[in-house]
């Protein structure tokens, strides 16, 4: 048993080393980004870099952030998110939360409007997608106003061309599905809501396009039925061969099909826009299905949580709160807290995103370099 454990650990270290080298290769290729782009991101907790903490003062403490930042930054992970790795690949600073009043007024490389728990519907409820769009429009108006004055802050603001050439990233929809299931909605009822969610995302892209945006990067949603949180709270036994909830994943795949089709339609409708659709689902499900190939030991178990195997998730004792425990080696886990991914898993996802194998149309991320 000890020999097997040692072999497994050595194999894991080899896989991790290869992953890091591959990621550095992709980052180096994109590192020729002499003029990093302005990036605006809209989404939920998968890409929230501190918006919930800044906007609501919500406490997100250690062990969140322990692996890279050595402190909590408001990210729901032990380290960097996918968006952080993508920003680093373009040699640009990590995106600051739009609502963070303590980061100064320097948003020269863009802003992050994503907030934990964000959905697309219902509208006008903080901080759903259309509220994030309203925040962006206010930000843009104020930035351009300052740029036209003698205010010292004008040097730290984005110009009209900056907004026009910016990359607009959208990663939302998971919570619309998850919240509907948590309310006890049937599978058919959840599926019927999908066109409305897609419509909100389409409307957001068209608003940004009307504001001059021409570069869009759209993530689909991951395998909802593989999240330890869902697995621990659902009594249904409709598992697929990898232990995930089949109905939840089926809904996620239907959403993704609709999102893909919407992006295809918009490419025709908005002929001068670049709209890239990224299949995050395929990447994340591959991590689950082939977890041992990546050095992950328990693909459906949270690193940080309470309750132990099989899922280590308790809705009343979640990661970072009293009674919860963090595993010793988060790099051996896919799930950080039952909902979000560890930094190691996020790094692998980012590496695969940068490979262009899951993008439609295939587009190198450094295509979005400015200048």
C-alpha positions in Angstrom: 0.0 0.0 0.0 2.9 2.4 0.8 4.6 1.6 -2.5 1.4 2.3 -4.4 1.0 5.6 -2.5 4.6 6.6 -3.3 4.1 5.7 -7.0 0.9 7.6 -7.1 2.5 10.7 -5.6 5.4 10.6 -8.0 3.1 10.2 -10.9 1.0 13.2 -9.7 4.2 15.3 -9.3 5.2 14.4 -12.9 1.7 15.3 -14.3 1.8 18.6 -12.3 5.2 19.5 -13.6 4.2 18.8 -17.2 1.0 20.9 -16.7 3.0 23.8 -15.4 5.5 23.6 -18.3 2.7 23.5 -20.8 1.0 26.4 -19.2 4.2 28.4 -19.2 4.7 27.5 -22.9 1.2 28.9 -23.7 1.8 32.0 -21.5 5.2 32.6 -23.3 3.5 32.4 -26.7 1.0 35.0 -25.7 3.7 36.9 -23.8 4.5 38.8 -26.9 1.6 41.0 -26.0 3.5 44.3 -26.1 0.3 46.3 -25.5 -1.9 44.3 -23.1 -5.6 44.7 -23.9 -8.3 46.3 -21.8 -10.6 43.6 -20.4 -14.1 43.8 -19.0 -15.5 40.7 -17.4 -19.1 39.9 -16.6 -20.1 36.8 -14.6 -20.5 35.0 -11.4 -18.3 33.4 -8.8 -16.3 31.5 -11.4 -14.7 34.8 -12.3 -15.3 37.0 -9.3 -12.0 38.4 -8.2 -13.3 40.1 -5.1 -16.6 41.8 -6.1 -18.8 40.2 -3.4 -16.4 41.3 -0.6 -16.1 44.8 -2.1 -19.8 45.2 -2.8 -21.4 43.7 0.2 -18.6 43.4 2.8 -19.2 39.7 2.8 -16.5 37.8 4.7 -14.4 35.4 2.7 -11.5 34.4 4.8 -8.7 31.9 4.8 -8.1 29.2 3.7 -9.4 30.8 0.6 -6.4 32.3 -1.3 -3.8 30.3 0.7 -2.0 28.8 -2.3 -1.0 31.8 -4.4 -2.0 35.0 -2.7 -1.2 33.8 0.9 -4.3 35.7 2.0 -8.0 35.9 1.0 -8.7 38.2 -1.9 -12.4 37.5 -2.2 -11.8 34.7 -4.7 -13.6 31.4 -4.0 -10.5 29.2 -4.5 -7.3 28.4 -2.8 -5.6 30.6 -5.4 -6.0 31.9 -8.9 -9.1 31.6 -11.1 -9.2 30.8 -14.8 -9.6 34.5 -15.6 -6.4 35.2 -13.6 -4.4 32.8 -15.7 -5.9 34.2 -18.9 -4.9 37.8 -17.8 -1.4 36.6 -17.0 -1.1 35.0 -20.4 -1.5 38.5 -21.9 1.0 40.1 -19.6 -1.7 42.2 -18.0 -2.5 42.8 -14.4 -5.2 40.8 -12.7 -8.6 42.4 -13.0 -9.7 44.5 -10.1 -13.4 44.3 -8.9 -15.4 47.3 -10.2 -16.9 47.9 -6.7 -13.6 47.9 -4.8 -13.1 51.5 -3.5 -9.8 50.6 -2.0 -7.8 49.7 -5.1 -7.5 53.3 -6.2 -8.9 54.6 -9.5 -6.5 52.8 -11.8 -8.6 50.7 -14.0 -6.4 51.1 -17.1 -6.5 47.4 -17.9 -10.2 47.1 -17.4 -12.6 46.1 -14.6 -14.3 43.0 -13.3 -18.1 43.2 -12.8 -18.6 39.5 -11.9 -20.2 38.8 -8.5 -20.6 35.6 -6.6 -24.1 34.2 -7.0 -24.9 36.3 -10.1 -27.6 35.1 -12.5 -29.2 36.5 -15.6 -32.7 36.6 -14.2 -34.7 38.1 -12.6 -33.6 41.5 -13.9 -32.7 44.5 -11.7 -31.7 42.4 -8.7 -28.1 43.0 -7.6 -25.9 41.7 -9.1 -27.5 40.1 -12.1 -26.2 40.4 -15.6 -28.2 43.5 -16.6 -27.1 45.3 -13.4 -23.5 44.5 -14.2 -24.1 46.0 -17.7 -25.6 49.1 -16.1 -22.5 49.4 -13.9 -20.3 49.1 -17.0 -22.3 51.9 -18.7 -21.9 54.1 -15.7 -18.2 53.3 -15.5 -17.7 54.1 -19.2 -19.6 57.3 -19.0 -17.6 58.5 -16.0 -14.3 57.4 -17.5 -14.9 59.3 -20.7 -16.1 62.3 -18.8 -12.9 62.4 -16.7 -10.7 61.8 -19.8 -12.1 65.0 -21.3 -11.2 67.2 -18.3 -8.0 68.3 -16.6 -8.7 66.0 -13.6 -5.5 64.2 -12.6 -7.5 60.9 -12.7 -7.8 61.2 -16.5 -4.4 59.5 -16.9 -5.7 56.5 -15.1 -8.9 56.1 -17.2 -9.7 54.3 -20.4 -10.1 56.2 -23.6 -12.8 55.9 -26.2 -10.5 53.7 -28.3 -9.7 51.7 -25.2 -13.4 50.8 -24.8 -13.7 50.1 -28.5 -10.8 47.8 -28.7 -11.4 46.1 -25.3 -12.1 42.4 -24.8 -15.5 41.7 -23.3 -15.7 38.4 -21.4 -18.9 36.7 -20.3 -19.1 33.7 -18.0 -22.6 33.4 -16.5 -25.6 31.0 -16.5 -24.6 28.3 -14.1 -26.5 29.9 -11.2 -29.7 30.2 -13.3 -29.7 26.4 -13.7 -28.5 25.7 -10.2 -31.0 28.0 -8.4 -33.9 26.5 -10.4 -32.9 23.0 -9.4 -32.5 24.1 -5.8 -36.0 25.5 -5.8 -37.3 22.0 -6.6 -38.1 22.7 -10.2 -38.5 19.7 -12.4 -35.9 19.0 -15.2 -38.5 20.0 -17.9 -39.2 23.2 -16.1 -35.5 24.1 -15.8 -35.0 23.4 -19.5 -37.9 25.7 -20.4 -36.1 28.6 -18.7 -32.9 28.2 -20.8 -34.1 30.2 -23.8 -34.7 33.2 -21.5 -31.2 32.9 -20.0 -29.7 32.8 -23.4 -31.7 35.8 -24.5 -30.3 37.8 -21.6 -26.7 37.0 -22.6 -27.5 37.8 -26.2 -29.0 41.1 -25.2 -25.9 41.9 -23.1 -23.6 41.3 -26.0 -25.7 43.5 -28.3 -25.6 46.3 -25.8 -21.9 46.1 -25.6 -21.7 46.0 -29.4 -23.9 49.1 -29.6 -21.4 50.7 -27.2 -18.6 50.0 -29.7 -17.4 46.6 -28.4 -16.2 44.2 -31.1 -14.3 41.5 -29.3 -16.2 39.0 -27.2 -15.1 35.9 -25.3 -18.0 33.7 -24.0 -17.6 30.7 -21.7 -20.3 28.1 -21.5 -21.2 26.5 -18.2 -19.4 23.5 -16.6 -20.8 20.1 -15.5 -23.2 21.2 -12.8 -24.0 17.6 -11.9 -20.4 16.9 -10.9 -20.2 19.6 -8.1 -19.8 18.0 -4.6 -22.4 20.5 -3.3 -25.1 19.3 -5.7 -24.2 15.6 -5.2 -24.4 16.0 -1.4 -27.7 17.8 -1.4 -29.7 15.9 -4.0 -31.3 12.5 -3.1 -31.8 11.5 -6.7 -29.7 8.6 -7.9 -29.6 9.4 -11.6 -25.8 9.1 -11.7 -23.8 8.8 -14.9 -20.8 6.5 -15.2 -18.5 9.0 -13.4 -20.8 9.5 -10.5 -22.3 12.9 -11.6 -26.0 13.8 -11.7 -27.1 13.0 -15.2 -30.1 15.4 -15.2 -28.1 18.4 -14.0 -25.4 17.8 -16.6 -28.0 17.3 -19.3 -29.5 20.7 -18.5 -26.1 22.2 -18.6 -25.4 20.7 -22.0 -28.7 22.0 -23.4 -27.9 25.4 -22.1 -24.5 25.2 -23.8 -26.0 24.1 -27.1 -28.3 27.1 -27.0 -25.4 29.4 -26.1 -23.3 28.0 -28.9 -26.2 28.6 -31.4 -26.7 32.1 -30.1 -23.0 32.9 -30.7 -23.3 31.5 -34.2 -26.3 33.7 -34.9 -24.6 36.8 -33.6 -21.5 36.2 -35.7 -23.8 36.5 -38.8 -25.9 39.4 -37.3 -22.9 41.4 -36.1 -20.5 40.8 -39.0 -17.6 42.9 -37.8 -17.6 41.4 -34.3 -15.3 38.6 -33.1 -17.3 36.3 -30.9 -15.4 33.3 -29.5 -17.4 30.5 -27.7 -15.3 28.4 -25.3 -16.4 24.9 -24.3 -15.5 25.0 -20.6 -17.9 22.0 -20.0 -15.8 19.6 -22.1 -12.6 20.7 -20.4 -14.0 20.3 -16.8 -15.8 17.1 -17.5 -12.6 15.6 -18.9 -10.9 16.5 -15.5 -13.6 14.4 -13.8 -13.7 11.5 -16.2 -9.9 11.2 -16.4 -9.0 12.5 -13.0 -6.2 10.0 -12.4 -4.4 11.2 -15.6 -4.1 14.6 -14.0 -3.1 13.4 -10.6 -6.4 14.1 -8.9 -7.4 11.5 -6.2 -11.1 12.2 -5.4 -12.6 14.1 -8.3 -16.0 14.5 -6.7 -14.8 15.5 -3.2 -14.2 19.0 -1.9 -10.8 19.9 -0.5 -12.2 22.4 1.9 -15.5 21.6 3.7 -17.0 19.3 6.3 -18.3 15.8 6.5 -15.5 13.7 4.9 -16.0 11.3 2.0 -17.7 10.9 -0.4 -18.2 14.7 -1.0 -16.9 16.5 2.1 -19.7 19.1 1.8 -22.1 20.3 4.4 -24.4 23.3 3.5 -24.3 24.4 7.1 -20.5 24.2 7.5 -18.9 25.5 4.3 -15.3 26.3 3.6 -13.9 29.2 5.6 -16.5 29.0 8.3 -16.3 27.5 11.8 -15.9 23.8 11.8 -14.7 23.4 8.2 -11.4 21.9 7.3 -9.0 22.4 4.4 -7.1 19.4 3.0 -3.4 19.4 3.2 -2.8 19.3 -0.6 -5.3 21.2 -2.6 -3.3 20.3 -5.8 -4.7 16.7 -5.4 -8.3 17.9 -5.7 -10.4 19.4 -8.5 -13.0 20.9 -6.2 -11.9 23.5 -3.7 -15.1 24.1 -1.7 -17.7 21.9 -3.3 -18.7 24.5 -6.0 -15.5 26.1 -7.2 -12.2 24.7 -8.4 -8.7 24.6 -6.9 -6.0 26.7 -8.4 -4.4 23.5 -9.8 -7.6 22.6 -11.6 -8.1 26.2 -12.8 -4.5 26.2 -14.2 -5.3 23.0 -16.2 -8.5 24.5 -17.5 -6.8 27.7 -18.5 -4.0 25.8 -20.2 -6.6 23.9 -22.3 -8.5 27.2 -23.1 -5.2 28.7 -24.3 -4.7 25.6 -26.5 -7.6 26.7 -28.8 -8.9 23.1 -28.9 -12.1 24.1 -27.2 -12.7 27.5 -28.8 -15.1 28.2 -31.7 -13.8 29.6 -33.9 -10.3 28.5 -32.9 -8.6 31.7 -31.7 -5.4 32.3 -29.9 -6.0 34.3 -26.8 -3.2 36.8 -27.6 -5.3 37.7 -30.7 -6.8 40.2 -28.2 -3.6 42.0 -27.6 -3.9 45.7 -28.1 -1.9 47.6 -30.8 
